[in-house]
Amino acid sequence: MTKSIPGLGIYLVLHQRTSSGYVFLRWRERLGSNRHLNWDDVPDLTRGQPPEVRKWCQDTSAYAQELNAMHLRSREAIKGIRKQVQQRDPHLFQRNIF
C-alpha cells in the first residue's frame, strides 16, 4: 500500500532476519540505494507530501512500531514457555509390548 502513493520516496517492508527468524516492519528508501531507514527519518522524507499523506505515514510508522513491539513480546513469551517445558520432567508411559 505504501508503494502506491505517487511521489512517496519510501515504502514499508516486512523484513526477516534469517538467522533468528525475527520478523519486523521498517521503512525503506524507494529510489536510489534502497537503504533501510530509521523511524526518525520519515518526517523529513515526507516533508514535500500533502498533510494527509504525512499524517498517514506518521500513523503508519507508529502502528508498525507497535506491531514490532508486540511481536517481540510474543517471541519472549514463547521463549519462556519453551524453557518451562524443557525444564519439566518428561512424562513416560510404559508401553505395552503385546
C-alpha positions as CSV (number, residue, x, y, z in Angstrom):
1,M,0.0,0.0,0.0
2,T,2.9,2.4,0.8
3,K,4.3,1.9,-2.7
4,S,1.0,3.0,-4.3
5,I,1.4,6.7,-3.1
6,P,2.6,8.8,-6.0
7,G,5.8,10.6,-5.3
8,L,6.5,9.0,-1.9
9,G,10.1,8.0,-1.9
10,I,9.8,5.5,0.9
11,Y,7.8,2.3,1.5
12,L,7.1,-0.1,4.4
13,V,8.6,-3.5,4.0
14,L,8.4,-6.7,6.0
15,H,12.0,-7.7,6.9
16,Q,13.1,-11.1,8.3
17,R,16.4,-12.0,9.8
18,T,17.1,-15.5,8.6
19,S,19.5,-16.3,11.4
20,S,16.9,-15.8,14.2
21,G,13.6,-15.8,12.3
22,Y,12.8,-12.3,13.8
23,V,10.3,-10.6,11.5
24,F,9.7,-6.8,11.7
25,L,8.4,-3.9,9.7
26,R,10.6,-1.0,8.6
27,W,10.7,1.8,6.1
28,R,12.9,1.5,3.1
29,E,14.1,4.2,0.6
30,R,12.3,3.7,-2.7
31,L,14.7,5.3,-5.1
32,G,18.5,5.1,-5.2
33,S,20.2,3.0,-2.6
34,N,17.0,1.2,-1.3
35,R,18.5,1.5,2.1
36,H,16.6,0.8,5.3
37,L,15.6,4.0,7.2
38,N,15.3,4.9,10.8
39,W,11.8,5.8,12.1
40,D,13.0,9.3,12.8
41,D,13.9,9.8,9.1
42,V,10.2,9.6,8.0
43,P,9.1,13.1,8.8
44,D,12.0,14.6,6.8
45,L,11.4,12.3,3.8
46,T,7.7,13.1,3.7
47,R,8.0,16.8,4.1
48,G,7.1,17.5,0.5
49,Q,3.9,15.5,0.7
50,P,0.4,16.8,1.4
51,P,-0.5,17.0,5.1
52,E,-2.8,13.9,4.8
53,V,0.0,11.8,3.4
54,R,2.4,13.0,6.1
55,K,-0.1,12.2,8.8
56,W,-0.8,8.8,7.3
57,C,2.9,8.0,7.1
58,Q,3.3,9.1,10.7
59,D,0.4,7.0,11.9
60,T,1.6,4.0,9.8
61,S,5.1,4.4,11.4
62,A,3.6,4.4,14.9
63,Y,1.4,1.3,14.2
64,A,4.3,-0.5,12.6
65,Q,6.5,0.2,15.7
66,E,3.6,-1.1,17.9
67,L,3.3,-4.3,15.9
68,N,7.1,-4.8,16.1
69,A,6.9,-4.4,19.9
70,M,4.0,-6.8,20.1
71,H,6.0,-9.3,18.0
72,L,9.0,-9.1,20.3
73,R,6.8,-9.6,23.4
74,S,5.2,-12.7,21.8
75,R,8.7,-14.1,20.9
76,E,9.8,-13.6,24.5
77,A,6.6,-15.3,25.8
78,I,7.2,-18.3,23.5
79,K,10.8,-18.5,24.6
80,G,9.7,-18.6,28.2
81,I,7.1,-21.3,27.6
82,R,9.7,-23.4,25.7
83,K,12.1,-23.0,28.7
84,Q,9.5,-24.1,31.1
85,V,8.6,-27.2,29.0
86,Q,12.2,-28.2,28.7
87,Q,12.8,-27.9,32.5
88,R,9.9,-30.3,33.3
89,D,10.4,-34.0,33.7
90,P,9.1,-35.8,30.7
91,H,6.0,-38.0,31.1
92,L,7.0,-41.5,30.3
93,F,4.3,-44.1,29.9
94,Q,5.1,-47.8,29.9
95,R,4.5,-49.2,26.5
96,N,2.5,-52.5,26.1
97,I,4.7,-54.9,24.3
98,F,1.9,-57.3,23.5
